[in-house]
Amino acid sequence: MNEPVKAEEELFDVTIIGGGPAGMYAAFYAGMRDMKVKLIEGKGELGGFLHTYPEKMIWDVGGIPPIRCEALIAQLAGQAATFAPALAFNQRVDELQQRDDGTFVLVSDTGERHWSRTIIIAVGRGITEMQRLEVEGADRYELANLYYTVQELNVFRGRNVLISGGGNSAVDWALELADVAAQVTVVHRSGQFRALERNVAAMRERTKVLAPYRVVQLHGGEEEIRQVTVAHMESGASERIDVDAVIVNHGYKSSYGSLVHWGLDAGEYGLYVSERAETSLPGIFAAGDCAAYGSKVRLIAGAFADAVLAVNSAKRYLEPDAPGMAEVSSHNERFKERNKQLHRKR
Ligand SMILES: Cc1cc2nc3c(=O)[nH]c(=O)nc-3n(C[C@H](O)[C@H](O)[C@H](O)COP(=O)(O)OP(=O)(O)OC[C@H]3O[C@@H](n4cnc5c(N)ncnc54)[C@H](O)[C@@H]3O)c2cc1C
């Protein structure tokens, strides 16, 4: 703490923690504001929470026709790369230090250090992991026919699919796969499903529902699950079901890790921010699902708006006389050459 900045320590104007929609859009917008940007992501790729529903169609992002979520991730990542920000992957930012000159040092779980003049926290729900199936040996089938997300419906065409779970996503999958798979069996440990009533009713009509049941054993060779034993939650009575694929949708667990000890004002819904996306610590801003304020919109569109606010505030923190926002893109000189190329391509 408090060592002077050394020559080899590359100092960024803004370091964004988190590569979901908020972080990606902040990286783009900070580039529009001529800031030197770094983005650090805990996982191995950009996209954030969108990776939990890659095959879903997204309709509610302004100006974009219905788009598969994985395609939206690719477009957002492409836009984030416009001004070539520095990217660091597979690093969960854990520690925050501030030096006497006001600059920050972020330390990640790998021990790597990052130097920055401002910080935008865009960590969404924190580092999220799908809840694994708690059955002995389940992990060895993860590269074969045990799935935690559905990337491609066709993979299940004509197959016997068992879905374990009882939330919205499990019910959605059951309904979508009912048209594609040979047979869908839904196993849920409670008699109550946490999903829209009409969807649950449709699922009961079109699939085989075993509730309250749970998966107790997977049977197969070294490579694939061939059968699943399920047991009634109360009586313990069990049955063995032939399967070609098992989809587990037990929700996810998420954690903010050490970030909660940074001394930022926070509550049940995230980090409290001002209308300018300022957290309680000067020089640190927050955007996206992790930011909490009165009219917060926890959608991709809301993440974009937060990102703009956070970047503008970071810029003004560094340069109090800078304009309140970037030059609009339609008249922004920065795009002049690129616009020429785009017009030529038409
Ligand atoms: C089932 C479901 C469906 C949805 N459908 C829609 C929809 O149709 N339309 C819509 O607009 N919105 C939808 N949403 C909401 C949307 O997904 C979120 O609003 C959006 O993902 C928030 O983006 P974010 O960047 O704030 O956070 P996230 O997408 O959660 O990204 C945060 C990123 O930060 C990283 N991170 C966390 N902690 C650290 C750390 N310490 N160090 C480094 N990296 C870290 C994470 O790995 C993650 O990549 C849906 C949400 C759910 C749950």
The ligand as a Gaussian input file, in Angstrom:
#p B3LYP/6-31G(d) Opt

LIG

0 1
 C      -33.349000     -16.204000     -16.805000
 C      -33.066000     -14.770000     -17.165000
 C      -33.477000     -14.284000     -18.396000
 C      -33.239000     -12.950000     -18.742000
 N      -33.697000     -12.482000     -19.946000
 C      -33.487000     -11.174000     -20.270000
 C      -34.010000     -10.631000     -21.489000
 O      -34.672000     -11.322000     -22.264000
 N      -33.760000      -9.314000     -21.766000
 C      -33.059000      -8.507000     -20.908000
 O      -32.878000      -7.335000     -21.219000
 N      -32.545000      -9.001000     -19.749000
 C      -32.758000     -10.293000     -19.408000
 N      -32.275000     -10.778000     -18.218000
 C      -31.485000      -9.879000     -17.337000
 C      -30.036000      -9.730000     -17.850000
 O      -29.440000     -11.009000     -18.020000
 C      -29.231000      -8.913000     -16.842000
 O      -29.903000      -7.692000     -16.591000
 C      -27.815000      -8.614000     -17.381000
 O      -27.096000      -9.804000     -17.618000
 C      -27.048000      -7.740000     -16.370000
 O      -25.778000      -7.489000     -16.908000
 P      -24.530000      -7.102000     -15.984000
 O      -23.417000      -6.781000     -16.907000
 O      -24.951000      -6.103000     -14.985000
 O      -24.208000      -8.422000     -15.138000
 P      -23.857000      -9.908000     -15.571000
 O      -24.451000     -10.243000     -16.873000
 O      -24.223000     -10.736000     -14.403000
 O      -22.269000      -9.899000     -15.743000
 C      -21.421000      -9.726000     -14.634000
 C      -20.048000     -10.267000     -14.987000
 O      -19.137000      -9.921000     -13.936000
 C      -18.263000     -11.022000     -13.720000
 N      -17.754000     -10.887000     -12.335000
 C      -18.481000     -10.962000     -11.189000
 N      -17.684000     -10.760000     -10.122000
 C      -16.437000     -10.540000     -10.601000
 C      -15.178000     -10.272000      -9.990000
 N      -15.035000     -10.133000      -8.651000
 N      -14.080000     -10.155000     -10.805000
 C      -14.192000     -10.272000     -12.158000
 N      -15.365000     -10.515000     -12.780000
 C      -16.461000     -10.645000     -12.020000
 C      -19.155000     -12.241000     -13.918000
 O      -18.369000     -13.397000     -14.200000
 C      -19.996000     -11.776000     -15.104000
 O      -19.391000     -12.125000     -16.341000
 C      -32.533000     -12.091000     -17.831000
 C      -32.114000     -12.585000     -16.603000
 C      -32.403000     -13.900000     -16.247000
 C      -32.007000     -14.371000     -14.874000

